[in-house]
Amino acid sequence: MISLLPHHHETVVLPKPAHEVYQILAAATSHLAFFQSDEKKLHFNGWIKETRFRISLRQQRANHYIPLIIGQIEATSTGCLLFLDYKLFPMTRLLLTLWTILLVLGSLTVWYQAKNIFILPSGLAILLLIHFIVRANFSLQLKLAQKTLHNLLI
């Protein structure tokens, strides 16, 4: 299915056992947002359970394009598999969807009322620009999140 919202799916094969991957992720993740004594070794915020997790990179300031990493750990006979989904946070997805709908409806309404042929393409161009900016920023943050996670696990 094609989605207008940016996302990425990845499967990582690791030679380490599932419980060891869980321990590595748990040691590098905190559910507390404020500074902690072991801040240097904490890379992620979120929660980790035995077979699944929801984490994001720790940030000093707000960044709406950081991917939420939703993962599942599957044990195999020689290691484990990590199934990772990188998505925008739910509130960012909601706001992007809301503004997409409002921009399309507003453009259609003004175009219908004014009968000006340039109103509708202008609104759609602005919408495409917004989605391009969101995808570009998401891609930058995705690379950083992937690099941090892969360096931690490998």
N, C-alpha and C positions, 0 to 999 in steps of 0.2 A: 504494500500500500504506500502511496506517495503522500508524504506529510509536508505541509508548509513550514512546520516548526523544525528547527535543526535538532538532529539526534545522531547518534553513532552507536553501532553494536560491534562488539569485539569478543572473540574467544581466545583465551590464553592457555596454553598447555605448559604446565610446570612439572619439573621432576621431583618437586618437594611433596611430602604428604600433606593432606588437607589440614590436619591439626596444626602442622608447622606454619602453613600459610595463614591460618586463623590467628595464631599467636603473633606472627609478624605484623599483621594488620591491626590486631588489638593493641599492640605496643605502640603503634604509630598513630593511633586514633584516640581522640578525646570527645566526650559528649559535652564538655564544658566550653563555653565561648571565651572565657577570660584567660589571661596569662596564668601559666602554671609553672611549677618549679622545674619540670622536665620539658620545657617548651622547645628546646633545640631538637629533640627527637620526635616531636609530634608533627606530622605532616597533614593530617586530615581531621575534620570534624565529622561527627555522625555516630552511628551505632553499628556494632558488629555482633552477629549471633553465630552459632556454630556453622551454619551452612549458607548464610546470606548476610548482606550488609548494604547500607546506604551511607555513603560518605561523600565529602567534597573537600577540596583543598582548603587549608586554613589560610585566612586572609587577614591583613591588618585593617583593611578598609573595605567598604561594600563594593561588590562587583556582581552585577546582575547576570553576567554571561558565563559564570563559572558552571561547569557541568556538574550535575548531581550524578554520582556514579552508583548505579544500582547493580549489585553483583550477587552471584550465586556460586558457591564452591561445591564442586562435585568430585568426590574421591574416585580414583581409578586404581588399578593394581600396581601401576608404576609411578604414581604421583597424583596430580589432580588437574582438573579443568576449572578455569574461571570464566564464567559467562558474564560479560560486562555490558551494561547499557549506559550510555552517557546521554543525559537529557538536560534541558533547561529546568530550573526549579519551577514548581507548580505555580507560584505567584507570577513569575516572569512569563510563563506560558499563557496564563490567564489574561494578563495585561496585553500581551501581544495579540492574542485572539480578539480581545475586546476592541482594541484600537483598529484592528483590521476590519472588523464588522462595522464599527462606527465610521471609518473612513470610506468604506464602500457605500454604505447607506447615505452618508452625507453627500458624497459625490453624485450619487444617483438622484437625490432629492434636489440639489442645486442645479444639476443638469436639466432635470425635468421642469423646474420652475423657470430657469433663465433661458432655456432653449439655446444654450451656447455650446457648440460642439467641442470646445477646448476644455471644458470643466471636467468631464469624465476621464479623458486621458491624463489630465494633470493629477487628478486624485489617484489614479492607478499608478502613475509614475512615482508619486510620493510613497505609495504603499510598497512598491518594488524597492525603492531606495531604503526604506525602513527595514524590510526583510533582508536586503543585502548587507546592511550594517550589522544586524543581529547575527546573521550567519558568519560573517567575517570575524566578529568578536568572539563568537562561540568557537570557531575553528582555532583561533589563537589560544584561548583558554583550554580547549580540548588537548592540544599538543602538550601544553604544560602539565595538565593533569595526567595524561598518559605517560609522559616522561617520568614524572615523580613516582607513579605507581609501579611502572616497570623497573625503575632503579631500586625501589624498595624490595620488590619480590625476586629480582634476578641477582 
